[in-house]
């Protein structure tokens, strides 16, 4: 499905073979279940399973996301029957599915960007690199076809350490140059370096509009001509209270297309060179901006 809003193409990627969706039964159950889940006491969620406790402990960080990304869609009773059942239940909520969909969609768009750049040597900037599984996996898949140089930036030392471990697993550690600092500091120190692709999926969810516009402009300046910027944002949805109040995930800024339009139109990117693609649950959008 496509829609054009002030020259921005907005698409929902309904390729159900590659994404997780809710069937008719699940949608029907949610009509009655979600009002209950959105009012659950937080302590009940935290105590329901070991993984739920881990997500709550590490909310807003890569560690919480990895619990969701690494779900294998199998019931596990390693920590007891109730623990296994609740872990499976929470992983089948729409927001958990949408996060895994976002990862798949971001990887898909990154792969397209790599081929659109059409160069042997490709320089990638990975911002907020603690959540860089998508970049690591795609670079790992194409490492023999392209000469990648990836700059990965995150202010969290722990996020950098875990990201390094992930690059080792995919045998791409030699292609990554890690920077343990704030994104603004990185740009100030490296304003002479240009990048073919800049990826920042997950961080925009926490940036206020003015800071987002300022950062977009820095990213625009850091891109090569015909360079591509990939980012994303969460949309308001029926599980918002479940995420923010029950799970206790703070600081999320939910944006609809009109909110994103305000940010994008205030930046240096041309609206005609921007596309917003949503995963099938229409919760997480991936934004692709091209610099002409």
N, C-alpha and C positions, 0 to 999 in steps of 0.2 A: 504494500500500500504506500502511495506517495502523496505528498501534499507540498505545495509551494507557498511559502510565507515570506513575502518581501524578498524574493529572489533566493531564499534558502530552501533547498530541497530537504524535506523531512520524510524519512522512510521508516517503516517497520519491517524488519527482516523476519519474515514468517517461514523461514526454512526450518520446519519443525523436526526434520531429521537430525539437525545439528544442535538444536537447543532443547531445553526443558520447558514444558508447557503444562498447563492445567487442563485436564479433560473435563467433560461435562459434569461427571460425578463430583470431581474435586471442586469445581466452581459452585455447584449446588451446596455442598457441605460447608464451603467457606461463608456462604450467606448467613448461616446460623452459627458457625464456629468463631469467625473473626471478632464479632462483638464481645465474645467471652475472652478470647486470647488477648485482645487489646486492653482488657481490664485486669489481667492477672497480676497479683503481687509479684514484684521482682524476685523476691526470695524463692518463690516456687520455681521460677525459671532456673535460677542459679543452682538450686539443689536437685533439679531434675536429672542431670547427667554430668559426668566429668567434663565432657566437651562443652556443655552449656556454661559450666563454671569457668572454663578456659576462655571462651569467647567473651564472657562478661569481664573477666580479669584484664583482658587485653584489647577491649573495645577501642576502635579508631586506629589500631596498629595492624601491621602485616601479619602478626601472629593470629589474630582473630580471623582475618581473611583466609589464612592458610588452613584453618580448621574447616572452613566452608569449601574452599577450593579442592581440598584433598578427600572429600567425601566420596566413597566408592559405590554408593547406592546399594550397599549390602547391610543387612542386619548383623550386628556384632554384639554378642553377650559376654564379652571379655570382662566387663565390669558389672555384670549382673543383668537379669532379664529386663527390669524396669529401666535401667540405665540405657541399655541398647535400644529399647523401644522409643524412649523419649529422644535420644540422639537422632534416630531415624526420622521421627516426627518433625523435629525442629528443622532438619535439613530438607524437608519436603515443603516448607512454607514458601510462599511466592518470592519473598525477598532473598532467601538463600538460593533458590533456583535462578533468580534474576542476576545475582552476583556471579554465579558460574556462567550464565549466559553472557554477561558483560565481558568476562575473560575471553570467551570464545569469539565474541564479536570484535573485541580489541585486537586479538591475534589475527583475525581475518582481515581487518583494515590495515594492520601493520604489514601483513604479507602483500596486500595489494599495493601499499605505498612503496615497498621495496622494489617491486617490479615496475611501478610507474617512474621511479627515479631513473631506472635504466642505466645504472653505472656499475662498474665492477667494484670500485671502492666506495663504500657508503659509511658516512659518519652519523651516528645516532646519539641523541641526548635523551637519557632516561631520567626524568624528574620524579622525586618522591620514590626512589628506587627500592624501597622496602617492599613495595607491591609490584615488583617487576617480573613476576613469573611469565607473563605473556611475552615480554621482550626476550627473556632468556630462552624460552622454548622456540620462538620463531628464529632467533639468531642461530640456535643449535641446529634447527632443521636445514637452514640455508648456508651454513658456515663454509661448505665446500664450493658453493657457487659464487659467493661474494666475499670481498675483503672488508669485513666489518671492523669498525672502531667505535666502541660504545663508551660514552661517558655517563656514569651513573651517580646521581646526586641524592643524598638524604642526610638530614641533620641528626638522625638517630644512629648512634654507633652500633646499637644492637641490630637495627634494620640492615645496616651495611654488612655486618658480620653474617647474618642469615642469607643475605643476597649473594655474598661471596660463596657460601656453601652451595647455593642453588646453581651458580655458574659452574662450579666444579662437577656437580652431578651431571650436567649437560655438556661437560667438556668444552666450555667456552670461556673459562676464567681468563685465558690469555688475551681475549678480545675486549675485556672490560677494564675500564679505568675508573676506580671508585673515588668519590669525593665526599667526605664526611663533613658537610657544612650546609648552611641555609642556601636555598635556591638563589636568593638575592645576592649573597656573597659570591656564589659561583659565577654569576653573570658579571659582577663587578670585576672579578679577577680574570675573566676569560672572554672579554668583550671583543677580542680579535679572532675568535674561533667561530666558524660557520658550520652549521649542521644541515644534513640533508633531510633528516627526520627528527622531530622532537616528540616524545611520548610522555604524557602526564595524565594517566587514567587513575582516578581515585582521589586526587588532591583538590580538584576544583570543588568537590562537595563541601569543603571546609573554608573556602575563600569567600569573603564578602565581595560585593560587586566591584567596588573601587579597586581593591587589591587585585581582583581577577583581571580587570582591564589593564592595570599597570603591568601585570605579569605577562598578559597576552602580547602587549607591545614589546616587551623585552624579548619574548620568544620570536615575534615577527622579525625583529632586528637580527636575531641570532640564526635565522634560517637562510639557506642559500636561495637564490632565485629558483623557483619551481619546487622549493622545499615544502614539506608536509608536516603539519602539527596535528597530533591525535590526542584528544582529551575526552572527558565524559562527565556526566552529572546525573544524580538520582532525581527522579520525579516524585511528586507527592502521590501516595498510593494508600490503599485500604489498610495496609499493615504499618502505617507510619507510627502509630502509638505503640505497637508491639516492638518496633525497633528502638524508638527513642525512650520509651518509658519502662517497658518490661525488660528488654535486654539492657537498657541503660546506655545506649549508644549516643553520646552527646555531640553537639556541634554540627550536625548535618544541616546543610542548606538545600532544601528541596526546590528545584526549579522546573517550571514548565517551559514550553518552547518560547513563549513571549518573554520570559525572564532571561533566557539564554540570548534571545534576539537583542535585548537591551545591552547586554555585555558585548556581544560580538559586533554590533553596530557602532559601539563606542571605541572599539579597538581599530588597529591599522589594517586588519584583514578585510578584504572586499567580500561583501555578502554573497556575491555571485560565485565565489570560490569556496563556499562553505556548505557542508552537508551534515545533517543530524540523522543518525540511524539508531533506532530503538530495537532492542531485543524483543521477542514475541510477547512477553508479559508486559511490555510498555512501561517498565519501571526504570531501567537504566538506559541512558542514551550515550552513544559514542559520537563525538563531534570531530569531523575531519576538515581542517582548514588548509588551503593551499596558498602559497605565496607566489604571485606572478611577477 
